[in-house]
Amino acid sequence: MFKILFFIMLNIAVFGGFMLAGGNLSTIWQPAEFVIIIGAAISALLISVPMAVIKTTGQQIKALWSKEQEDPDFYKELICLTYELFNQLRLKGFKVLDEHIDEPETSELFSKYPAVLKQPQILQFLADNLRIQSMAKISPHDLAHLMDEEIEQQEADMMRPSEVLFKIGEACPGFGIMAAVMGIIIAMGFLDGALSMIGVKVGAALVGTFVGIYLCYALLHPISSALEHMVQMRIARYKALAKMITYFAKDKPPLLAVDAGRRQIQTENRPSFIEMEQWLVAPSETPVNE
């Protein structure tokens, strides 16, 4: 919601300033320039990246406008879930994994934590790495290395939309110049006409330069940066969970394991140790929505 308001503010500043200087907004409406620049940018996007990345880009942009912050319940539920699960694993062994991980939606434990259930990739990450720990004789160091590599690949995949939008944004001023040059070429055909007509044609050509710069610095680059921050927020979940699993693999008590993960959470979402301890006093009563 705030991002939409700030985008409106940006446009008020740009176009309001233009009008305060005596400009007429109708002069900026040049459909031919828009077709050249936006059409070229979209075509370049379709040529340069696979369709899967374009689909992911659309999904991330939709998520960006619909939800700007981390779910306040997510980390609380993740900490409580892993704490309960680690306690059960210590008491009953890894055989309890089959009870909870194969179908988490029907698990009595997982069903108490809806915010985590809404993140199937997080559940998959938890399940896969606990299964590896149970099925193979793998050292905590090697397990941590495997998880780090997986997180690194996840981050690279999730960053592709941001990188694509940044590169297309960088190209937009060039497309704007191209449209402006084509407009000047058209204006040259009116040199024997009235000066007012030549001025209109040159002004229309310069709109192309403006549109290219606007798309780059007022739209695509800010969205690219916002997507990057959103990816970092999502990757922090994996890093926190990986640290919890690593410390549990080192045979640390569940409380120390989840605290190690808590320390990986971004500052704005990180609970204090005392808050976390209060959540864990009665984990069976923890789910959230308090």
MONOR-V851689 format. One record per backbone hydrogen bond with DSSP energy under -0.5 kcal/mol. NH is the residue of the N-H (numbers start at 0). CO is the residue of the C=O. E is the energy in kcal/mol with one decimal. If there is no record, write none. Layout:
nh:NH co:CO e:E
nh:NH co:CO e:E
//
This chain:
nh:4 co:0 e:-1.9
nh:5 co:1 e:-2.7
nh:6 co:2 e:-2.1
nh:7 co:3 e:-2.1
nh:8 co:4 e:-2.3
nh:9 co:5 e:-2.3
nh:10 co:6 e:-2.0
nh:11 co:7 e:-2.3
nh:12 co:8 e:-2.4
nh:13 co:9 e:-2.4
nh:14 co:10 e:-2.6
nh:15 co:10 e:-0.6
nh:15 co:11 e:-1.8
nh:16 co:12 e:-1.4
nh:17 co:13 e:-1.6
nh:18 co:14 e:-2.1
nh:19 co:15 e:-2.5
nh:20 co:16 e:-1.6
nh:21 co:18 e:-1.7
nh:22 co:17 e:-2.4
nh:24 co:22 e:-0.5
nh:26 co:23 e:-1.8
nh:27 co:24 e:-1.4
nh:28 co:24 e:-0.7
nh:28 co:25 e:-0.6
nh:29 co:27 e:-1.4
nh:32 co:29 e:-0.8
nh:33 co:29 e:-1.8
nh:34 co:30 e:-2.6
nh:35 co:31 e:-2.1
nh:36 co:32 e:-2.6
nh:37 co:33 e:-2.3
nh:38 co:33 e:-0.7
nh:38 co:34 e:-1.4
nh:39 co:35 e:-1.9
nh:40 co:36 e:-2.5
nh:41 co:37 e:-2.7
nh:42 co:38 e:-2.3
nh:43 co:39 e:-2.6
nh:44 co:40 e:-2.1
nh:45 co:41 e:-2.5
nh:46 co:42 e:-2.1
nh:47 co:43 e:-2.2
nh:48 co:44 e:-1.5
nh:52 co:49 e:-0.6
nh:53 co:49 e:-1.6
nh:54 co:50 e:-2.5
nh:55 co:51 e:-2.3
nh:56 co:52 e:-2.6
nh:57 co:53 e:-2.2
nh:58 co:54 e:-2.0
nh:59 co:55 e:-2.7
nh:60 co:56 e:-2.5
nh:61 co:57 e:-2.2
nh:62 co:58 e:-2.3
nh:63 co:59 e:-2.3
nh:64 co:60 e:-1.9
nh:65 co:61 e:-1.8
nh:66 co:62 e:-2.4
nh:73 co:70 e:-1.5
nh:74 co:70 e:-0.6
nh:76 co:72 e:-2.6
nh:77 co:73 e:-2.9
nh:78 co:74 e:-2.5
nh:79 co:75 e:-2.1
nh:80 co:76 e:-3.0
nh:81 co:77 e:-2.5
nh:82 co:78 e:-2.1
nh:83 co:79 e:-2.4
nh:84 co:80 e:-2.9
nh:85 co:81 e:-2.9
nh:86 co:82 e:-2.0
nh:87 co:83 e:-2.2
nh:88 co:84 e:-2.4
nh:89 co:85 e:-2.2
nh:90 co:86 e:-1.9
nh:91 co:87 e:-3.2
nh:92 co:87 e:-0.5
nh:92 co:88 e:-1.5
nh:95 co:92 e:-1.5
nh:96 co:93 e:-1.7
nh:97 co:94 e:-0.7
nh:98 co:94 e:-0.5
nh:99 co:95 e:-1.2
nh:99 co:96 e:-0.7
nh:100 co:96 e:-3.5
nh:101 co:96 e:-0.6
nh:101 co:97 e:-0.5
nh:103 co:100 e:-0.7
nh:105 co:102 e:-1.5
nh:106 co:102 e:-0.6
nh:106 co:103 e:-0.7
nh:110 co:106 e:-2.3
nh:111 co:108 e:-1.2
nh:112 co:109 e:-2.2
nh:115 co:112 e:-0.7
nh:116 co:112 e:-1.9
nh:117 co:113 e:-1.5
nh:118 co:115 e:-2.1
nh:119 co:117 e:-0.6
nh:121 co:118 e:-0.6
nh:122 co:118 e:-2.0
nh:123 co:119 e:-2.4
nh:124 co:120 e:-2.2
nh:125 co:121 e:-2.5
nh:126 co:122 e:-2.8
nh:127 co:123 e:-2.9
nh:128 co:124 e:-1.9
nh:129 co:125 e:-1.9
nh:130 co:126 e:-2.3
nh:131 co:127 e:-2.2
nh:132 co:128 e:-1.7
nh:133 co:129 e:-1.8
nh:134 co:130 e:-2.6
nh:135 co:131 e:-2.2
nh:137 co:135 e:-1.6
nh:142 co:138 e:-2.6
nh:143 co:139 e:-2.6
nh:144 co:140 e:-2.1
nh:145 co:141 e:-2.4
nh:146 co:142 e:-2.3
nh:147 co:143 e:-2.5
nh:148 co:144 e:-2.2
nh:149 co:145 e:-2.1
nh:150 co:146 e:-2.7
nh:151 co:147 e:-2.5
nh:152 co:148 e:-2.1
nh:153 co:149 e:-2.6
nh:154 co:150 e:-2.8
nh:155 co:151 e:-2.2
nh:156 co:152 e:-2.5
nh:157 co:153 e:-2.6
nh:158 co:154 e:-1.8
nh:159 co:155 e:-0.6
nh:159 co:156 e:-0.8
nh:162 co:158 e:-2.4
nh:163 co:159 e:-2.7
nh:164 co:160 e:-2.5
nh:165 co:161 e:-2.0
nh:166 co:162 e:-2.3
nh:167 co:163 e:-2.6
nh:168 co:164 e:-2.4
nh:169 co:165 e:-2.2
nh:170 co:166 e:-1.3
nh:171 co:167 e:-1.2
nh:172 co:168 e:-0.7
nh:174 co:170 e:-2.1
nh:175 co:171 e:-2.6
nh:176 co:172 e:-2.4
nh:177 co:173 e:-2.3
nh:178 co:174 e:-2.5
nh:179 co:175 e:-2.4
nh:180 co:176 e:-2.9
nh:181 co:177 e:-2.2
nh:182 co:178 e:-2.0
nh:183 co:179 e:-2.5
nh:184 co:180 e:-2.4
nh:185 co:181 e:-1.8
nh:186 co:182 e:-2.5
nh:187 co:183 e:-2.2
nh:188 co:184 e:-0.6
nh:188 co:185 e:-1.2
nh:189 co:186 e:-2.2
nh:190 co:187 e:-1.2
nh:192 co:189 e:-2.0
nh:197 co:193 e:-2.0
nh:198 co:194 e:-2.7
nh:199 co:195 e:-2.0
nh:200 co:196 e:-2.2
nh:201 co:197 e:-2.7
nh:202 co:198 e:-2.6
nh:203 co:199 e:-2.3
nh:204 co:200 e:-1.9
nh:205 co:201 e:-2.3
nh:206 co:202 e:-1.3
nh:207 co:203 e:-0.7
nh:207 co:204 e:-1.0
nh:208 co:204 e:-0.7
nh:209 co:205 e:-2.0
nh:210 co:206 e:-3.0
nh:211 co:207 e:-2.2
nh:212 co:208 e:-2.1
nh:213 co:209 e:-2.9
nh:214 co:210 e:-2.8
nh:215 co:211 e:-1.7
nh:216 co:212 e:-2.7
nh:217 co:213 e:-2.3
nh:218 co:213 e:-0.7
nh:219 co:214 e:-3.2
nh:220 co:215 e:-2.6
nh:222 co:218 e:-2.0
nh:223 co:219 e:-2.7
nh:224 co:220 e:-2.5
nh:225 co:221 e:-2.4
nh:226 co:222 e:-2.6
nh:227 co:223 e:-1.9
nh:228 co:224 e:-2.0
nh:229 co:225 e:-2.1
nh:230 co:226 e:-2.4
nh:231 co:227 e:-2.3
nh:232 co:228 e:-2.0
nh:233 co:229 e:-2.0
nh:234 co:230 e:-3.0
nh:235 co:231 e:-1.7
nh:236 co:232 e:-0.6
nh:236 co:233 e:-0.9
nh:237 co:233 e:-1.0
nh:238 co:234 e:-2.3
nh:239 co:235 e:-2.3
nh:240 co:236 e:-2.4
nh:241 co:237 e:-2.9
nh:242 co:238 e:-2.0
nh:243 co:239 e:-1.9
nh:244 co:240 e:-2.4
nh:245 co:241 e:-2.5
nh:246 co:242 e:-2.3
nh:247 co:243 e:-2.1
nh:248 co:244 e:-2.4
nh:249 co:245 e:-1.2
nh:250 co:247 e:-1.8
nh:251 co:246 e:-2.1
nh:256 co:252 e:-2.2
nh:257 co:253 e:-2.6
nh:258 co:254 e:-1.8
nh:259 co:255 e:-2.0
nh:260 co:256 e:-1.4
nh:261 co:257 e:-2.3
nh:262 co:258 e:-1.7
nh:263 co:260 e:-1.6
nh:264 co:261 e:-1.4
nh:268 co:265 e:-1.8
nh:269 co:265 e:-1.3
nh:275 co:271 e:-2.4
nh:276 co:272 e:-2.6
nh:277 co:273 e:-2.1
nh:278 co:274 e:-1.9
nh:279 co:275 e:-1.7
nh:280 co:277 e:-0.8
nh:282 co:279 e:-0.8
nh:284 co:281 e:-2.6
nh:285 co:282 e:-1.4
//
